[in-house]
């Protein structure tokens, strides 16, 4: 591993996911994020007013993995949801991902 990879692995990366009615694909998004080769991450999901089971699915991940946090603001749109996640993040780096995207294991 080179020096830049070592440095990145030591710094916290905040992965932010705005989600609204994403229960059909949120599991497929969360699993590869949590399986990254770089494990020093926090995962912030902002449920932007879902009327499906998105929040319950994310909450089940949060119960199993302390790196996962779920926020429930009022429905205000993807930009507001993303900004809230950035505001709540603690990482030195921000890695945005959409609720329907899938990362490769070495994305970070």
N, C-alpha and C positions, 0 to 999 in steps of 0.2 A: 504494500500500500504506500502511495507517495505521501509527502508531507501535507499537501492540500487536502487529501482525503482524511488523514489523521485529524487535522484541524477541524474539518467539517463534522467528523464523527463525535468530537468532544463538545460541540456547540449545539444548543437546543434548536431544533427546527419546529416551527409551529405550522402544522398542516391545517388549513381552514377549508371547511366545506359548507356552503350554504345549501340547504335542502328544502324542497317543498313538494310534498306528495311523491316521494322518491322510493316508496317501499318496494317497488318492482326491481330496483337495481342497487339500493344503498349497500346491501351486504357485499355485493361484488365490487363496490368501490372501497369499502372499509377494510376488507380482508387484505388486499395487497398493500394498502398504506401501512397497516400494522405489521406487515411481514417484510418491510424494507430491510435491506442489509444494514443501513444506518438506523439504529434503534433509538437514538436520542431524540425522540420526537414527542410532541404533544399533538393531539388531534382534537380540534374544536369544530363541532358540528352545530350549525345554527338552523334549527327547524323553523322555517319561515311560514308558519301558519298551516302546516299540513293537516289535512282532514282524513288521512289514511293512517297506516301503522308505522310511518317513518320514525317517529319519536320513540315508540316502543322498541323497535329494532335497534336503534342507536343506543338506547338505554341499556339494552341487554349486553351490548358490547362494552359499555361503560362499567357495568357491574363486574365484568370479567377482566377488564384492562384499565388500570388507573390512569393511563395516558389519554383516555377518551373523556371529553367533556361535552355535554349537551346544553344548549341554550334555547329558550323559548320566548323570543320577543313577539310582539304583535306583528302580523303580516305587513311588511313594509317594502318588500321587494329584495331582489338578489343583491343589489349594491349595498343597501343598508345592512343586510345580513352579513355580507362579507366584511364590511367596515366594523361591525360589532365584534366579529371573530378576531379581527386584527387588534381591536382595542383590548380585548380580553387575553390576547396571547402574551406569552412570556418569553418566547424564543428570540434568538438573535436574527434568525432568518424566517421569512414567511413563504410558505409553499401553498398556493391556492390550487384547489382541484374542484371540479364540478361534481355534483352528486351522481352523475351518470358516467363518469370517466373511470378508466381502469389504468393503474400504473403498473409498469414492470417492476420487478423486485429491486432493481438498482436505480430507480428514478432519482432518489436522493443521493 
